């Protein structure tokens, strides 16, 4: 086998690896968008489609994992190529977890709809979802271009998601204190918001991987983390 053929086969494998990750990212964005729309419209059938669609994401991750192992075992990449294979493998794990979180959102939508639970305003949650969708699309562009500056911008955007999460958490606590009948619905909304906040974290982690793939160095500054929900206390009125 000629060296030229080996190089060509390696390039094809690397291209396919990247294409699989991009496809996973597009599926994740679609799943989150559908899960959010199902909640807004109280659409149980659409929520069921989101739950069923998680299988496609798992299939893509399995295919990507197999290809990454093949490249590492047979091609023995080094330097930039090695970083890209390992970083892509880790990023696929983040996308898979995002798919699980979208599925959980859809499951809770079904529960809320069946119970006809009162949840109050969900506009903040929807706004959180929209930001994470934008972050995901941007991180796919950053991966395609190996653009560390865009990846840094995506890492910074996660702070907005955290702040919205804090605001929603306070709102739901207050709403539940006003009327105990709101507790069930509000708790499910709070869990959904946490799912979206975690998705933002996953996208930010992929951004970190891209920075390392591109530069060979981890970001010098730790990512700003503004999720304070574990420390929020709302006191009842006297």
N, C-alpha and C positions, 0 to 999 in steps of 0.2 A: 504493500500500500504506500503510495507516494505521500511525501510530507504535505503537498498541496491538498490532497484529498482529506488528510487528517485535519488540517486547518479548516477546510470547508465544512466538514462534519461537525467540528467543534463550534464553529460560528452558527451553524444551523441549530444545534442543541441550545446554545445560549439565547438565540432569538426565540426559540420555542418556550424556553423557561420564562423569559420576560413576558411573552404573549399570554402565558397561563396566569401569571400574576395580575396582568392588566385585566384579563377576563374576570378573575375573582373580584377585583375591585369594582368592576362595572356591575357584577351581580349583587355585591354588597350594597352599593348605592341604590340599585333598583329595589332591593328588599327593604331597606330602611324607608325609602320613599313610599312604598306600598303599605308598609306597616303603619306609617304616620297617616296616610290617607284613609286606611281602614279605621283608625281611631277617630279621626275627624268626622267621618261619615257613619260611624258605627256599623261598618260593613263586615259582617261575620264571614261572608263567603270570600272576600278579599283577604281577610286575616288567615283563613284556612289555606289560601294559595301561598301566602308568605311562609307558613309553617311547612308546607310540602316542598317549597322551593329550596329549603336548606340542604336537601340531598344533592342538588347540583353543585353547590359550593363545596360540599365534602368530597364529591367526585373530582372536582378540579384540584383541590388540595392534594388528594391522593396521587393524581397524575403528576402534579408538580413535584411532590416529594420523591417519587420514583425517578423522575428525570434528573433531579438534583443529585441523588445518590449515584446515578449512572455517570454523570459528569465528574463528580468527585472521585469515583473509583477508576474510571477508564481514561479520563482526560487529564487528571491531576493538574488542575489550574493553579496558578500562583498569582500573587500580588493583586492587582485590580480585579482580575477575573475571579479569583478565589473569594474576595470580599463580596463581589456581586452575587455569587452563587449562595453563599452563606446568608447574606443579607436578604436575598429574595426568599430563601427558605423560611427565615424568621418572620418576614413580612407576611408570608402566606398564612402563618399561624395567627397573626393578628387579624387578618381578614376573616379567617374561619371563626374566630371568637366573636367578631362583629356580626357574622351571620347568626350565631347562636343567640346573641343579644336581640337581634331583630325578630327572630322567631319567638323569643320570650315576650317581646312587646305584643306580637300578634296574639299569643295565647292569652295575655291579660286583657286585650281588647275583647276577645270572645267572652271572658268572664264578666267584664264590666257590662257588656251588652246584654248578656243573659240575665244578669241581676238587676238591670236597669238602675245602676247605682249612680248617685249624684257625685260629680267630680269637680264641679265649678269650672273655671276657665282653664282651657288646655292650650291657650295661645303661646304661653311661654315654652311649653314642651315642644310645640310645633316649631317654634323659632330655633330652639336648640337643635332639633333634627335637621332643619334647613342648613344651619351652619356646618354641622358635621357632614352633610352631603356635599357642600361646597369644599370643605377641607379634603374629603375623599377624592373628589374630582381633581383638585389641585395636586394632591400627592401622587396621583397617577401620572399627571403631566410632569411632575418633578422626577419621577422614576424614569419615564421615557427619555427625558432630556439629561438625566443625571445632574439636576440643577440644585445645588446645595442652598443657594439663596432662597429659592422658592420653598424648599423644605424647611428652612428656618422660619419663613413667614407662616407656614402651616403650624409649626410648633407653637408660635406665639398666639395663633387664633384660638387655641384650646383654652386660653385664659377666659375668653368671652363665654365659652360653654360652661365653664366652672361657675362664673358669676351668675349666669342665668339659672343654673342648678340651685345655687344658694337661695336665690330669690323665690323660685318655685317651692322649694322646701319650706321656707317660712310661710308662704301663702297657704300651702296645704295644711300645715300645722294649725294655723289660725282658723281655717275653714272647718277643720275637724273639731276644734274646741268650741266653735259656735253651735254645732249640732252633731251629736254622736252618730246620727244616721248617715253622716257624710264619711265616716271613717273608712268603710270598706272601699268605696270608689276612690277616695283620695289616696289611700295606701297603695292601690294599684298604679295610680298616676305617679306617685313618688318612686315606685320601683321602676317604672318605665323611664322616668327622668334619669334615674341612676344608670340604667342601661345605656342611654344616649351619652351620658357623661363618660362612661367607660369606653364607649366607641370613640369619643374624642381623644381619650388617652391612647387608644390603640393606633389611631391615625398619627398622633404626635410621635409615638414610638417608631412607626414606620418612617417618619421624617428623620428621626435620629439615625436609623439604619442607612438611609439614603446619604446623609451627610458623611457617615463613615465609609460607605461604598465609594463615594466620590473623592474624598480627601485623604482617607486613611487615618483620620483622627476623629475621636468622639467630640461632640460640641463642648467647648470650654465651660460654658455656663449651664447650670442645671435649669431645667424647664420650670417656669413659674407655675406653681400649682395653687389654684385659688378655691378649690372645693373645701368648704368649711362646714358641710352639713353634719359631720360627726360631732361638732362642738356647738351647734345652734340649740338654744333653749328659748322657748317662747313661754312667758309667764301669763297665767290667766288673769283677767281683770279682777280686781278686788270686788 
